Structure formats: C-alpha cells, structure tokens
Amino acid sequence: MKNSGAPTVELRSVTKRFAGSARPALDGVSFSVAEGETLVLLGSSGSGKTTSLKMVNRLVEPDEGQVFVEGREVRSWDPIVLRRRAGYVIQEVGLLPHFTVQENVELVPRLEGWNDERRSERARYLLGLVSLDPDEFSRKKPSELSGGQRQRVGVARALALDPPLLLMDEPFGALDPITRRRLQDEFLEMTRELHKTIVFVTHDVPEAFKLGDRIGVMDAGRLIQLAPPERIRSQPSSDLVRELIRTDGFAEDVKWS
C-alpha cells in the first residue's frame, strides 16, 4: 500500500440485488482504498467486481449499505461532479468516432469551459504520458488507431481533468497478449508518476498480481479475501483463493466456481 491515510473510497456492508437474479450481485461487501493505492478487484464474470466499481461513481446504487468517496457518501454528491472526480476507463473505450484523438481527450475540459490553449496543452501532455506522440496522433480519428492505441486515448481522456480517482473496468481485456503486457508496464509507470487512487477490475490473475498494491478476490457477490499479493500467495483464505497459487507463483488459468 502506498499511503496509510484516510480512504479515498470506502464501501460499508454494501448489498445489491438485481431483478430476476436468484442471489445478490453484492452481499455485504466492505472495503476501502487508500489515497494513492491501486486496489485490484479480481473475479470471474458475475462475481460482483464490476458492480462494486460502479457503486463508486453512482452508475449503480446500493440497496443496503453505504459508499463513500473522499469522505462523502456518494448520494450526497451531484452525480456529474462525482463522475468528473473519478476518471472512468472501460474495455470498449467509447471514443467518439467523428472526433479526432485530441478532440476526444479535450471533450470534458471543453464542457468545463477550459479555453483552447489550456485544453490543447493538457491533451498533448496526456498523449505523451500514454506513449502517443501528439504530433503524430492528435489529428487521427479513432478508426485509424490500433486497439492498444485507442485504449491509451481512453486513459488519456479519463485523466483530462486530473481526477484524484481512476476507475478501470477490464481496460486491457480485449487486447492481444503482447500489447496487454506493454500497457500493463506503462500503467505501472503512470501510477508512479501520477499517484492516483485506482480501483481496477480484472478476471486475469497475472494482471492482478502485477498491478495491485492489494487484491480483492470476489466470488458470488462476496469479497472472500483482501490482501497484498504476497499475502494472498502465502496465506490463501479458501480453496478458491488457493487455486490462484501454483508452484510457479500464481495460476494462469484458474478455474472459478
């Protein structure tokens, strides 16, 4: 963990039920994320990891329990203000196809009323940060980019307002293995430079162990272990978590229940 101060994000006994589902999507989930920490939520499809993430920016609201961001219960936040305090990166990226790369990165600053010079300076800085030469890429359209390049633009766009919190939902999941590893390495460099608080969702075990200061293993709507990677390796809390651990350190192909 990078910082032991007050949590930037906190879920307290959060339960969520969706109509038509036999069990809760979340069942009494509690965790906190310290300032500057990267917490990785690891689990299979339907484990509750993405629902937990969406609680943070009010895309989903709890039936029971409370969610806090920067010490404030999320229902006391204006949703637009809250979401601009929390950059959001998803697997599909969601770039506007008729906008250039720079226009996509500048979108939210434009809505905030930033002037042309300030928007352009910020966009060019962020493109460089995510390893896209602004002179080469600023005027390109998303259709002219590779999957990895589009994902980099998505990260730059999420950082446009310099939010203290970054929410990342399977951001590298659709990429080929080589590109994925390269972006993971760049992610680690970026976190060292920017010191953001990050909640990162993945079903990929090696990715979780590589990127997380702590890992929250989720299954069937419950958080079954929350610990630094080395403790999960040495002290797995259940048979499911134990399946993550093999003689080579962790499982590439863990079989979820």
Salt bridges, closest charged atoms under 4 A:
GLU10 OE2 - ARG12 NE 3.26
ASP27 OD2 - ARG222 NE 3.04
GLU37 OE2 - ARG214 NE 2.45
GLU61 OE2 - ARG58 NH2 2.65
ASP63 OD1 - LYS16 NZ 3.59
GLU64 OE2 - ARG17 NH1 3.16
GLU70 OE2 - ARG85 NH2 2.64
GLU73 OE2 - ARG75 NH2 3.09
GLU106 OE1 - ARG110 NH2 3.92
GLU106 OE1 - ARG119 NE 3.35
GLU112 OE2 - ARG84 NH1 2.21
ASP116 OD1 - ARG119 NH2 2.62
ASP135 OD1 - ARG124 NH2 2.67
ASP162 OD1 - ARG122 NH2 3.86
ASP162 OD1 - LYS196 NZ 2.38
GLU170 OE2 - HIS203 ND1 3.00
ASP185 OD1 - LYS210 NZ 2.71
GLU186 OE2 - ARG152 NH2 2.94
GLU189 OE2 - ARG192 NH2 3.86
GLU207 OE1 - ARG180 NH2 3.08
ASP213 OD2 - LYS2 NZ 3.95
ASP239 OD1 - ARG242 NH1 2.71
ASP253 OD1 - ARG246 NH1 3.64
